[in-house]
Amino acid sequence: MNITQETIRIEGMSCGHCVMTVKKAIESLEGVKEANVSLEDKKAVVEYDEKKVKLEDIRAAVKEAGYEPV
Ligand SMILES: [Cu+2]
């Protein structure tokens, strides 16, 4: 397994509930090992296997959950 770490800036999160929603949306993707989402820093640090999932897929999942990856 080849784990990549990327940081995604996310707009639109306003509370802990948003953080959990984003975390769950990202972590539900096949190939994602972990997502650490920060409300304060408006970002998600995601560890994933780039052979299984692409950064674009992760960004799409965030968007689908109702938030804006920037
Ligand atoms: Cu919220």
N, CA, C, O and the ligand as a Tripos MOL2 file, in Angstrom:
@<TRIPOS>MOLECULE
protein
  281   279    71     0     0
PROTEIN
NO_CHARGES

@<TRIPOS>ATOM
      1 N           0.8410   -1.1960    0.0000 N.3       1 MET1
      2 CA          0.0000    0.0000    0.0000 C.3       1 MET1
      3 C           0.8810    1.2530    0.0000 C.2       1 MET1
      4 O           1.8740    1.3290    0.7240 O.2       1 MET1
      5 N           0.5110    2.2040   -0.8000 N.am      2 ASN2
      6 CA          1.2700    3.4310   -0.9340 C.3       2 ASN2
      7 C           0.4050    4.6060   -0.4880 C.2       2 ASN2
      8 O          -0.4520    5.0790   -1.2340 O.2       2 ASN2
      9 N           0.6390    5.0640    0.7250 N.am      3 ILE3
     10 CA         -0.2450    6.0820    1.2940 C.3       3 ILE3
     11 C           0.2560    7.4900    0.9780 C.2       3 ILE3
     12 O           1.4160    7.8310    1.2090 O.2       3 ILE3
     13 N          -0.6520    8.2840    0.4470 N.am      4 THR4
     14 CA         -0.3710    9.6770    0.1360 C.3       4 THR4
     15 C          -1.1080   10.5430    1.1470 C.2       4 THR4
     16 O          -2.2030   10.1940    1.5860 O.2       4 THR4
     17 N          -0.5190   11.6590    1.5110 N.am      5 GLN5
     18 CA         -1.2170   12.5960    2.3900 C.3       5 GLN5
     19 C          -1.4250   13.9250    1.6700 C.2       5 GLN5
     20 O          -0.4900   14.5160    1.1300 O.2       5 GLN5
     21 N          -2.6730   14.3760    1.6770 N.am      6 GLU6
     22 CA         -2.9890   15.6580    1.0390 C.3       6 GLU6
     23 C          -3.8220   16.4870    1.9900 C.2       6 GLU6
     24 O          -4.5700   15.9560    2.8110 O.2       6 GLU6
     25 N          -3.6850   17.8000    1.8700 N.am      7 THR7
     26 CA         -4.5070   18.7160    2.6430 C.3       7 THR7
     27 C          -5.4690   19.4190    1.7060 C.2       7 THR7
     28 O          -5.0660   19.9850    0.6900 O.2       7 THR7
     29 N          -6.7390   19.3770    2.0580 N.am      8 ILE8
     30 CA         -7.7670   20.0380    1.2480 C.3       8 ILE8
     31 C          -8.3710   21.1630    2.0680 C.2       8 ILE8
     32 O          -8.7760   20.9460    3.2100 O.2       8 ILE8
     33 N          -8.4380   22.3490    1.5090 N.am      9 ARG9
     34 CA         -9.1340   23.4520    2.1910 C.3       9 ARG9
     35 C         -10.6190   23.2980    1.9190 C.2       9 ARG9
     36 O         -11.0320   23.0050    0.7970 O.2       9 ARG9
     37 N         -11.4160   23.4980    2.9590 N.am     10 ILE10
     38 CA        -12.8630   23.3160    2.8270 C.3      10 ILE10
     39 C         -13.6040   24.5190    3.4010 C.2      10 ILE10
     40 O         -13.3970   24.9010    4.5530 O.2      10 ILE10
     41 N         -14.4560   25.0990    2.5950 N.am     11 GLU11
     42 CA        -15.2900   26.2140    3.0470 C.3      11 GLU11
     43 C         -16.6750   25.7010    3.4060 C.2      11 GLU11
     44 O         -17.1570   24.7280    2.8260 O.2      11 GLU11
     45 N         -17.3140   26.3650    4.3700 N.am     12 GLY12
     46 CA        -18.7180   26.0750    4.6540 C.3      12 GLY12
     47 C         -18.9800   25.3060    5.9320 C.2      12 GLY12
     48 O         -20.1360   25.1080    6.3060 O.2      12 GLY12
     49 N         -17.9120   24.8610    6.6210 N.am     13 MET13
     50 CA        -18.1320   24.1430    7.8740 C.3      13 MET13
     51 C         -18.2990   25.1550    8.9990 C.2      13 MET13
     52 O         -17.5290   26.1090    9.1110 O.2      13 MET13
     53 N         -19.3340   24.9310    9.8470 N.am     14 SER14
     54 CA        -19.5830   25.9050   10.9110 C.3      14 SER14
     55 C         -19.6330   25.3120   12.3110 C.2      14 SER14
     56 O         -19.6580   26.0620   13.2870 O.2      14 SER14
     57 N         -19.6500   24.0050   12.4370 N.am     15 CYS15
     58 CA        -19.6880   23.4060   13.7670 C.3      15 CYS15
     59 C         -19.1460   21.9780   13.7340 C.2      15 CYS15
     60 O         -18.7680   21.4620   12.6820 O.2      15 CYS15
     61 N         -19.1180   21.3590   14.9010 N.am     16 GLY16
     62 CA        -18.5920   20.0030   15.0080 C.3      16 GLY16
     63 C         -19.3710   18.9970   14.1810 C.2      16 GLY16
     64 O         -18.8310   17.9880   13.7290 O.2      16 GLY16
     65 N         -20.6490   19.2890   13.9930 N.am     17 HIS17
     66 CA        -21.4730   18.3920   13.1840 C.3      17 HIS17
     67 C         -20.9990   18.3820   11.7250 C.2      17 HIS17
     68 O         -20.9240   17.3320   11.0870 O.2      17 HIS17
     69 N         -20.6880   19.5630   11.2230 N.am     18 CYS18
     70 CA        -20.1490   19.6760    9.8570 C.3      18 CYS18
     71 C         -18.8550   18.8760    9.7400 C.2      18 CYS18
     72 O         -18.6330   18.1670    8.7580 O.2      18 CYS18
     73 N         -18.0130   19.0010   10.7490 N.am     19 VAL19
     74 CA        -16.7270   18.3030   10.7390 C.3      19 VAL19
     75 C         -16.9450   16.7880   10.6260 C.2      19 VAL19
     76 O         -16.2870   16.1080    9.8390 O.2      19 VAL19
     77 N         -17.8880   16.2780   11.4350 N.am     20 MET20
     78 CA        -18.1690   14.8420   11.3960 C.3      20 MET20
     79 C         -18.7460   14.4140   10.0520 C.2      20 MET20
     80 O         -18.4240   13.3420    9.5400 O.2      20 MET20
     81 N         -19.6070   15.2680    9.4830 N.am     21 THR21
     82 CA        -20.2070   14.9550    8.1810 C.3      21 THR21
     83 C         -19.1280   14.8410    7.1050 C.2      21 THR21
     84 O         -19.1280   13.9120    6.2980 O.2      21 THR21
     85 N         -18.2120   15.8050    7.1140 N.am     22 VAL22
     86 CA        -17.1330   15.8050    6.1260 C.3      22 VAL22
     87 C         -16.2150   14.6050    6.3450 C.2      22 VAL22
     88 O         -15.8260   13.9230    5.3980 O.2      22 VAL22
     89 N         -15.8780   14.3610    7.6080 N.am     23 LYS23
     90 CA        -14.9920   13.2320    7.9370 C.3      23 LYS23
     91 C         -15.5990   11.9090    7.4590 C.2      23 LYS23
     92 O         -14.9210   11.0850    6.8460 O.2      23 LYS23
     93 N         -16.8850   11.7270    7.7520 N.am     24 LYS24
     94 CA        -17.5560   10.4910    7.3460 C.3      24 LYS24
     95 C         -17.6200   10.3630    5.8270 C.2      24 LYS24
     96 O         -17.4080    9.2830    5.2760 O.2      24 LYS24
     97 N         -17.9170   11.4840    5.1560 N.am     25 ALA25
     98 CA        -18.0240   11.4650    3.6890 C.3      25 ALA25
     99 C         -16.6960   11.0410    3.0670 C.2      25 ALA25
    100 O         -16.6640   10.2480    2.1250 O.2      25 ALA25
    101 N         -15.6060   11.5790    3.6060 N.am     26 ILE26
    102 CA        -14.2940   11.2460    3.0420 C.3      26 ILE26
    103 C         -13.9050    9.8080    3.3970 C.2      26 ILE26
    104 O         -13.4310    9.0490    2.5520 O.2      26 ILE26
    105 N         -14.1140    9.4570    4.6550 N.am     27 GLU27
    106 CA        -13.6630    8.1310    5.1020 C.3      27 GLU27
    107 C         -14.5170    6.9880    4.5460 C.2      27 GLU27
    108 O         -14.1150    5.8260    4.6080 O.2      27 GLU27
    109 N         -15.6900    7.3160    4.0060 N.am     28 SER28
    110 CA        -16.5210    6.2590    3.4180 C.3      28 SER28
    111 C         -15.9900    5.8180    2.0550 C.2      28 SER28
    112 O         -16.4190    4.8010    1.5100 O.2      28 SER28
    113 N         -15.0480    6.5970    1.5100 N.am     29 LEU29
    114 CA        -14.4900    6.2390    0.2030 C.3      29 LEU29
    115 C         -13.5080    5.0880    0.3380 C.2      29 LEU29
    116 O         -12.6810    5.0600    1.2500 O.2      29 LEU29
    117 N         -13.6130    4.1490   -0.5760 N.am     30 GLU30
    118 CA        -12.6690    3.0280   -0.6490 C.3      30 GLU30
    119 C         -11.2680    3.5750   -0.9230 C.2      30 GLU30
    120 O         -11.0680    4.3500   -1.8590 O.2      30 GLU30
    121 N         -10.3060    3.1680   -0.1040 N.am     31 GLY31
    122 CA         -8.9340    3.6110   -0.3270 C.3      31 GLY31
    123 C          -8.4900    4.7230    0.6020 C.2      31 GLY31
    124 O          -7.3020    5.0340    0.6830 O.2      31 GLY31
    125 N          -9.4500    5.3280    1.3080 N.am     32 VAL32
    126 CA         -9.0950    6.3690    2.2780 C.3      32 VAL32
    127 C          -8.7800    5.7060    3.6110 C.2      32 VAL32
    128 O          -9.5730    4.9210    4.1290 O.2      32 VAL32
    129 N          -7.6210    6.0280    4.1560 N.am     33 LYS33
    130 CA         -7.2110    5.4460    5.4300 C.3      33 LYS33
    131 C          -7.7410    6.2930    6.5740 C.2      33 LYS33
    132 O          -8.3100    5.7740    7.5340 O.2      33 LYS33
    133 N          -7.5500    7.6010    6.4630 N.am     34 GLU34
    134 CA         -7.9790    8.4780    7.5440 C.3      34 GLU34
    135 C          -8.1700    9.9050    7.0390 C.2      34 GLU34
    136 O          -7.4630   10.3670    6.1440 O.2      34 GLU34
    137 N          -9.1480   10.5910    7.6410 N.am     35 ALA35
    138 CA         -9.3380   12.0130    7.3520 C.3      35 ALA35
    139 C          -9.3990   12.7600    8.6790 C.2      35 ALA35
    140 O         -10.2440   12.4770    9.5270 O.2      35 ALA35
    141 N          -8.4980   13.7100    8.8430 N.am     36 ASN36
    142 CA         -8.5290   14.5670   10.0270 C.3      36 ASN36
    143 C          -9.0160   15.9390    9.6110 C.2      36 ASN36
    144 O          -8.3270   16.6780    8.9080 O.2      36 ASN36
    145 N         -10.2250   16.2670   10.0640 N.am     37 VAL37
    146 CA        -10.8700   17.5010    9.6170 C.3      37 VAL37
    147 C         -10.7960   18.5370   10.7320 C.2      37 VAL37
    148 O         -11.1200   18.2510   11.8850 O.2      37 VAL37
    149 N         -10.3680   19.7350   10.3750 N.am     38 SER38
    150 CA        -10.2750   20.8270   11.3450 C.3      38 SER38
    151 C         -11.2140   21.9590   10.9810 C.2      38 SER38
    152 O         -11.1540   22.5240    9.8900 O.2      38 SER38
    153 N         -12.0880   22.2720   11.9330 N.am     39 LEU39
    154 CA        -13.0240   23.3790   11.7440 C.3      39 LEU39
    155 C         -12.2800   24.7100   11.7770 C.2      39 LEU39
    156 O         -12.5280   25.5910   10.9530 O.2      39 LEU39
    157 N         -11.3650   24.8460   12.7370 N.am     40 GLU40
    158 CA        -10.6090   26.0900   12.9110 C.3      40 GLU40
    159 C          -9.7780   26.4250   11.6860 C.2      40 GLU40
    160 O          -9.7620   27.5660   11.2240 O.2      40 GLU40
    161 N          -9.0900   25.4200   11.1660 N.am     41 ASP41
    162 CA         -8.1970   25.6630   10.0330 C.3      41 ASP41
    163 C          -8.8930   25.5130    8.6900 C.2      41 ASP41
    164 O          -8.2860   25.7330    7.6410 O.2      41 ASP41
    165 N         -10.1940   25.1300    8.7230 N.am     42 LYS42
    166 CA        -10.9610   24.9210    7.4850 C.3      42 LYS42
    167 C         -10.2230   24.0010    6.5270 C.2      42 LYS42
    168 O         -10.0160   24.3240    5.3570 O.2      42 LYS42
    169 N          -9.8380   22.8610    7.0470 N.am     43 LYS43
    170 CA         -9.1130   21.9500    6.1650 C.3      43 LYS43
    171 C          -9.3030   20.5020    6.5870 C.2      43 LYS43
    172 O          -9.7180   20.2050    7.7070 O.2      43 LYS43
    173 N          -8.9880   19.6170    5.6620 N.am     44 ALA44
    174 CA         -8.9780   18.1950    5.9500 C.3      44 ALA44
    175 C          -7.6250   17.6490    5.5170 C.2      44 ALA44
    176 O          -7.1750   17.8850    4.3960 O.2      44 ALA44
    177 N          -6.9890   16.9220    6.4160 N.am     45 VAL45
    178 CA         -5.7610   16.2270    6.0640 C.3      45 VAL45
    179 C          -6.1470   14.7660    5.8410 C.2      45 VAL45
    180 O          -6.6000   14.0760    6.7550 O.2      45 VAL45
    181 N          -5.9550   14.3190    4.6120 N.am     46 VAL46
    182 CA         -6.4550   13.0030    4.2250 C.3      46 VAL46
    183 C          -5.2990   12.0800    3.8590 C.2      46 VAL46
    184 O          -4.4130   12.4390    3.0840 O.2      46 VAL46
    185 N          -5.3310   10.8940    4.4300 N.am     47 GLU47
    186 CA         -4.3600    9.8660    4.0520 C.3      47 GLU47
    187 C          -5.0910    8.8340    3.2140 C.2      47 GLU47
    188 O          -6.1050    8.2800    3.6390 O.2      47 GLU47
    189 N          -4.5710    8.5770    2.0210 N.am     48 TYR48
    190 CA         -5.2610    7.6540    1.1270 C.3      48 TYR48
    191 C          -4.2950    6.9190    0.2110 C.2      48 TYR48
    192 O          -3.1480    7.3260    0.0270 O.2      48 TYR48
    193 N          -4.7880    5.8350   -0.3540 N.am     49 ASP49
    194 CA         -4.0200    5.0420   -1.3010 C.3      49 ASP49
    195 C          -4.3560    5.5410   -2.7070 C.2      49 ASP49
    196 O          -5.4670    5.3370   -3.1980 O.2      49 ASP49
    197 N          -3.4100    6.1820   -3.3340 N.am     50 GLU50
    198 CA         -3.7270    6.8200   -4.6200 C.3      50 GLU50
    199 C          -3.9540    5.8120   -5.7490 C.2      50 GLU50
    200 O          -4.3480    6.1820   -6.8550 O.2      50 GLU50
    201 N          -3.7050    4.5560   -5.4590 N.am     51 LYS51
    202 CA         -4.0350    3.5420   -6.4590 C.3      51 LYS51
    203 C          -5.5290    3.2240   -6.4270 C.2      51 LYS51
    204 O          -6.0860    2.7040   -7.3930 O.2      51 LYS51
    205 N          -6.1660    3.5440   -5.3000 N.am     52 LYS52
    206 CA         -7.5780    3.1940   -5.1370 C.3      52 LYS52
    207 C          -8.5140    4.3730   -5.2480 C.2      52 LYS52
    208 O          -9.6620    4.2270   -5.6680 O.2      52 LYS52
    209 N          -8.0290    5.5370   -4.8730 N.am     53 VAL53
    210 CA         -8.9120    6.7110   -4.8700 C.3      53 VAL53
    211 C          -8.0950    7.9440   -5.2570 C.2      53 VAL53
    212 O          -6.9350    8.0860   -4.8700 O.2      53 VAL53
    213 N          -8.7240    8.8270   -6.0240 N.am     54 LYS54
    214 CA         -8.0310   10.0260   -6.4910 C.3      54 LYS54
    215 C          -8.4510   11.2380   -5.6540 C.2      54 LYS54
    216 O          -9.5260   11.2620   -5.0550 O.2      54 LYS54
    217 N          -7.5910   12.2160   -5.6340 N.am     55 LEU55
    218 CA         -7.8930   13.4470   -4.9090 C.3      55 LEU55
    219 C          -9.2100   14.0480   -5.4060 C.2      55 LEU55
    220 O          -9.9970   14.5830   -4.6250 O.2      55 LEU55
    221 N          -9.4320   13.9490   -6.7120 N.am     56 GLU56
    222 CA        -10.6760   14.4730   -7.2810 C.3      56 GLU56
    223 C         -11.9140   13.8010   -6.6950 C.2      56 GLU56
    224 O         -12.9430   14.4440   -6.4860 O.2      56 GLU56
    225 N         -11.8000   12.4840   -6.4300 N.am     57 ASP57
    226 CA        -12.9220   11.7400   -5.8410 C.3      57 ASP57
    227 C         -13.1960   12.2340   -4.4260 C.2      57 ASP57
    228 O         -14.3480   12.3390   -4.0040 O.2      57 ASP57
    229 N         -12.1330   12.5300   -3.7080 N.am     58 ILE58
    230 CA        -12.2740   13.0210   -2.3290 C.3      58 ILE58
    231 C         -12.9270   14.3960   -2.3320 C.2      58 ILE58
    232 O         -13.8300   14.6770   -1.5440 O.2      58 ILE58
    233 N         -12.4550   15.2380   -3.2260 N.am     59 ARG59
    234 CA        -13.0490   16.5800   -3.3450 C.3      59 ARG59
    235 C         -14.5320   16.4770   -3.7230 C.2      59 ARG59
    236 O         -15.3610   17.2330   -3.2160 O.2      59 ARG59
    237 N         -14.8540   15.5430   -4.6080 N.am     60 ALA60
    238 CA        -16.2410   15.3440   -5.0340 C.3      60 ALA60
    239 C         -17.1140   14.8920   -3.8630 C.2      60 ALA60
    240 O         -18.2680   15.3050   -3.7460 O.2      60 ALA60
    241 N         -16.5530   14.0370   -2.9910 N.am     61 ALA61
    242 CA        -17.3080   13.5510   -1.8350 C.3      61 ALA61
    243 C         -17.6100   14.6880   -0.8620 C.2      61 ALA61
    244 O         -18.6850   14.7470   -0.2660 O.2      61 ALA61
    245 N         -16.6360   15.5910   -0.7130 N.am     62 VAL62
    246 CA        -16.8310   16.7580    0.1610 C.3      62 VAL62
    247 C         -17.9480   17.6360   -0.3940 C.2      62 VAL62
    248 O         -18.8110   18.1160    0.3400 O.2      62 VAL62
    249 N         -17.9080   17.8280   -1.6900 N.am     63 LYS63
    250 CA        -18.8990   18.6530   -2.3590 C.3      63 LYS63
    251 C         -20.2930   18.0340   -2.2380 C.2      63 LYS63
    252 O         -21.2760   18.7290   -1.9800 O.2      63 LYS63
    253 N         -20.3560   16.7270   -2.4280 N.am     64 GLU64
    254 CA        -21.6130   15.9970   -2.3430 C.3      64 GLU64
    255 C         -22.2150   16.0990   -0.9370 C.2      64 GLU64
    256 O         -23.4350   16.1040   -0.7740 O.2      64 GLU64
    257 N         -21.3530   16.1810    0.0640 N.am     65 ALA65
    258 CA        -21.8110   16.2940    1.4510 C.3      65 ALA65
    259 C         -22.3240   17.7050    1.7430 C.2      65 ALA65
    260 O         -22.9140   17.9480    2.7970 O.2      65 ALA65
    261 N         -22.1010   18.6300    0.8130 N.am     66 GLY66
    262 CA        -22.6500   19.9800    0.9580 C.3      66 GLY66
    263 C         -21.6400   21.0580    1.3150 C.2      66 GLY66
    264 O         -22.0150   22.1610    1.7120 O.2      66 GLY66
    265 N         -20.3540   20.7390    1.1730 N.am     67 TYR67
    266 CA        -19.3140   21.7110    1.5040 C.3      67 TYR67
    267 C         -18.4510   21.9910    0.2840 C.2      67 TYR67
    268 O         -18.5070   21.2840   -0.7220 O.2      67 TYR67
    269 N         -17.6460   23.0530    0.4060 N.am     68 GLU68
    270 CA        -16.9330   23.5320   -0.7720 C.3      68 GLU68
    271 C         -15.4260   23.3260   -0.6480 C.2      68 GLU68
    272 O         -14.7580   24.0470    0.0940 O.2      68 GLU68
    273 N         -14.8880   22.3400   -1.3740 N.am     69 PRO69
    274 CA        -13.4260   22.1960   -1.3810 C.3      69 PRO69
    275 C         -12.8130   23.3030   -2.2260 C.2      69 PRO69
    276 O         -13.2920   23.5740   -3.3270 O.2      69 PRO69
    277 N         -11.7630   23.9460   -1.7300 N.am     70 VAL70
    278 CA        -11.1400   25.0330   -2.4930 C.3      70 VAL70
    279 C          -9.6570   24.7600   -2.7330 C.2      70 VAL70
    280 O          -8.9740   25.5710   -3.3600 O.2      70 VAL70
    281 CU        -22.2680   22.3440   11.3420 Cu       71 CU71
@<TRIPOS>BOND
     1     1     2 1
     2     2     3 1
     3     3     4 2
     4     3     5 am
     5     5     6 1
     6     6     7 1
     7     7     8 2
     8     7     9 am
     9     9    10 1
    10    10    11 1
    11    11    12 2
    12    11    13 am
    13    13    14 1
    14    14    15 1
    15    15    16 2
    16    15    17 am
    17    17    18 1
    18    18    19 1
    19    19    20 2
    20    19    21 am
    21    21    22 1
    22    22    23 1
    23    23    24 2
    24    23    25 am
    25    25    26 1
    26    26    27 1
    27    27    28 2
    28    27    29 am
    29    29    30 1
    30    30    31 1
    31    31    32 2
    32    31    33 am
    33    33    34 1
    34    34    35 1
    35    35    36 2
    36    35    37 am
    37    37    38 1
    38    38    39 1
    39    39    40 2
    40    39    41 am
    41    41    42 1
    42    42    43 1
    43    43    44 2
    44    43    45 am
    45    45    46 1
    46    46    47 1
    47    47    48 2
    48    47    49 am
    49    49    50 1
    50    50    51 1
    51    51    52 2
    52    51    53 am
    53    53    54 1
    54    54    55 1
    55    55    56 2
    56    55    57 am
    57    57    58 1
    58    58    59 1
    59    59    60 2
    60    59    61 am
    61    61    62 1
    62    62    63 1
    63    63    64 2
    64    63    65 am
    65    65    66 1
    66    66    67 1
    67    67    68 2
    68    67    69 am
    69    69    70 1
    70    70    71 1
    71    71    72 2
    72    71    73 am
    73    73    74 1
    74    74    75 1
    75    75    76 2
    76    75    77 am
    77    77    78 1
    78    78    79 1
    79    79    80 2
    80    79    81 am
    81    81    82 1
    82    82    83 1
    83    83    84 2
    84    83    85 am
    85    85    86 1
    86    86    87 1
    87    87    88 2
    88    87    89 am
    89    89    90 1
    90    90    91 1
    91    91    92 2
    92    91    93 am
    93    93    94 1
    94    94    95 1
    95    95    96 2
    96    95    97 am
    97    97    98 1
    98    98    99 1
    99    99   100 2
   100    99   101 am
   101   101   102 1
   102   102   103 1
   103   103   104 2
   104   103   105 am
   105   105   106 1
   106   106   107 1
   107   107   108 2
   108   107   109 am
   109   109   110 1
   110   110   111 1
   111   111   112 2
   112   111   113 am
   113   113   114 1
   114   114   115 1
   115   115   116 2
   116   115   117 am
   117   117   118 1
   118   118   119 1
   119   119   120 2
   120   119   121 am
   121   121   122 1
   122   122   123 1
   123   123   124 2
   124   123   125 am
   125   125   126 1
   126   126   127 1
   127   127   128 2
   128   127   129 am
   129   129   130 1
   130   130   131 1
   131   131   132 2
   132   131   133 am
   133   133   134 1
   134   134   135 1
   135   135   136 2
   136   135   137 am
   137   137   138 1
   138   138   139 1
   139   139   140 2
   140   139   141 am
   141   141   142 1
   142   142   143 1
   143   143   144 2
   144   143   145 am
   145   145   146 1
   146   146   147 1
   147   147   148 2
   148   147   149 am
   149   149   150 1
   150   150   151 1
   151   151   152 2
   152   151   153 am
   153   153   154 1
   154   154   155 1
   155   155   156 2
   156   155   157 am
   157   157   158 1
   158   158   159 1
   159   159   160 2
   160   159   161 am
   161   161   162 1
   162   162   163 1
   163   163   164 2
   164   163   165 am
   165   165   166 1
   166   166   167 1
   167   167   168 2
   168   167   169 am
   169   169   170 1
   170   170   171 1
   171   171   172 2
   172   171   173 am
   173   173   174 1
   174   174   175 1
   175   175   176 2
   176   175   177 am
   177   177   178 1
   178   178   179 1
   179   179   180 2
   180   179   181 am
   181   181   182 1
   182   182   183 1
   183   183   184 2
   184   183   185 am
   185   185   186 1
   186   186   187 1
   187   187   188 2
   188   187   189 am
   189   189   190 1
   190   190   191 1
   191   191   192 2
   192   191   193 am
   193   193   194 1
   194   194   195 1
   195   195   196 2
   196   195   197 am
   197   197   198 1
   198   198   199 1
   199   199   200 2
   200   199   201 am
   201   201   202 1
   202   202   203 1
   203   203   204 2
   204   203   205 am
   205   205   206 1
   206   206   207 1
   207   207   208 2
   208   207   209 am
   209   209   210 1
   210   210   211 1
   211   211   212 2
   212   211   213 am
   213   213   214 1
   214   214   215 1
   215   215   216 2
   216   215   217 am
   217   217   218 1
   218   218   219 1
   219   219   220 2
   220   219   221 am
   221   221   222 1
   222   222   223 1
   223   223   224 2
   224   223   225 am
   225   225   226 1
   226   226   227 1
   227   227   228 2
   228   227   229 am
   229   229   230 1
   230   230   231 1
   231   231   232 2
   232   231   233 am
   233   233   234 1
   234   234   235 1
   235   235   236 2
   236   235   237 am
   237   237   238 1
   238   238   239 1
   239   239   240 2
   240   239   241 am
   241   241   242 1
   242   242   243 1
   243   243   244 2
   244   243   245 am
   245   245   246 1
   246   246   247 1
   247   247   248 2
   248   247   249 am
   249   249   250 1
   250   250   251 1
   251   251   252 2
   252   251   253 am
   253   253   254 1
   254   254   255 1
   255   255   256 2
   256   255   257 am
   257   257   258 1
   258   258   259 1
   259   259   260 2
   260   259   261 am
   261   261   262 1
   262   262   263 1
   263   263   264 2
   264   263   265 am
   265   265   266 1
   266   266   267 1
   267   267   268 2
   268   267   269 am
   269   269   270 1
   270   270   271 1
   271   271   272 2
   272   271   273 am
   273   273   274 1
   274   274   275 1
   275   275   276 2
   276   275   277 am
   277   277   278 1
   278   278   279 1
   279   279   280 2
@<TRIPOS>SUBSTRUCTURE
     1 MET1         2 RESIDUE 1 A MET
     2 ASN2         6 RESIDUE 1 A ASN
     3 ILE3        10 RESIDUE 1 A ILE
     4 THR4        14 RESIDUE 1 A THR
     5 GLN5        18 RESIDUE 1 A GLN
     6 GLU6        22 RESIDUE 1 A GLU
     7 THR7        26 RESIDUE 1 A THR
     8 ILE8        30 RESIDUE 1 A ILE
     9 ARG9        34 RESIDUE 1 A ARG
    10 ILE10       38 RESIDUE 1 A ILE
    11 GLU11       42 RESIDUE 1 A GLU
    12 GLY12       46 RESIDUE 1 A GLY
    13 MET13       50 RESIDUE 1 A MET
    14 SER14       54 RESIDUE 1 A SER
    15 CYS15       58 RESIDUE 1 A CYS
    16 GLY16       62 RESIDUE 1 A GLY
    17 HIS17       66 RESIDUE 1 A HIS
    18 CYS18       70 RESIDUE 1 A CYS
    19 VAL19       74 RESIDUE 1 A VAL
    20 MET20       78 RESIDUE 1 A MET
    21 THR21       82 RESIDUE 1 A THR
    22 VAL22       86 RESIDUE 1 A VAL
    23 LYS23       90 RESIDUE 1 A LYS
    24 LYS24       94 RESIDUE 1 A LYS
    25 ALA25       98 RESIDUE 1 A ALA
    26 ILE26      102 RESIDUE 1 A ILE
    27 GLU27      106 RESIDUE 1 A GLU
    28 SER28      110 RESIDUE 1 A SER
    29 LEU29      114 RESIDUE 1 A LEU
    30 GLU30      118 RESIDUE 1 A GLU
    31 GLY31      122 RESIDUE 1 A GLY
    32 VAL32      126 RESIDUE 1 A VAL
    33 LYS33      130 RESIDUE 1 A LYS
    34 GLU34      134 RESIDUE 1 A GLU
    35 ALA35      138 RESIDUE 1 A ALA
    36 ASN36      142 RESIDUE 1 A ASN
    37 VAL37      146 RESIDUE 1 A VAL
    38 SER38      150 RESIDUE 1 A SER
    39 LEU39      154 RESIDUE 1 A LEU
    40 GLU40      158 RESIDUE 1 A GLU
    41 ASP41      162 RESIDUE 1 A ASP
    42 LYS42      166 RESIDUE 1 A LYS
    43 LYS43      170 RESIDUE 1 A LYS
    44 ALA44      174 RESIDUE 1 A ALA
    45 VAL45      178 RESIDUE 1 A VAL
    46 VAL46      182 RESIDUE 1 A VAL
    47 GLU47      186 RESIDUE 1 A GLU
    48 TYR48      190 RESIDUE 1 A TYR
    49 ASP49      194 RESIDUE 1 A ASP
    50 GLU50      198 RESIDUE 1 A GLU
    51 LYS51      202 RESIDUE 1 A LYS
    52 LYS52      206 RESIDUE 1 A LYS
    53 VAL53      210 RESIDUE 1 A VAL
    54 LYS54      214 RESIDUE 1 A LYS
    55 LEU55      218 RESIDUE 1 A LEU
    56 GLU56      222 RESIDUE 1 A GLU
    57 ASP57      226 RESIDUE 1 A ASP
    58 ILE58      230 RESIDUE 1 A ILE
    59 ARG59      234 RESIDUE 1 A ARG
    60 ALA60      238 RESIDUE 1 A ALA
    61 ALA61      242 RESIDUE 1 A ALA
    62 VAL62      246 RESIDUE 1 A VAL
    63 LYS63      250 RESIDUE 1 A LYS
    64 GLU64      254 RESIDUE 1 A GLU
    65 ALA65      258 RESIDUE 1 A ALA
    66 GLY66      262 RESIDUE 1 A GLY
    67 TYR67      266 RESIDUE 1 A TYR
    68 GLU68      270 RESIDUE 1 A GLU
    69 PRO69      274 RESIDUE 1 A PRO
    70 VAL70      278 RESIDUE 1 A VAL
    71 CU71       281 GROUP 0 **** ****
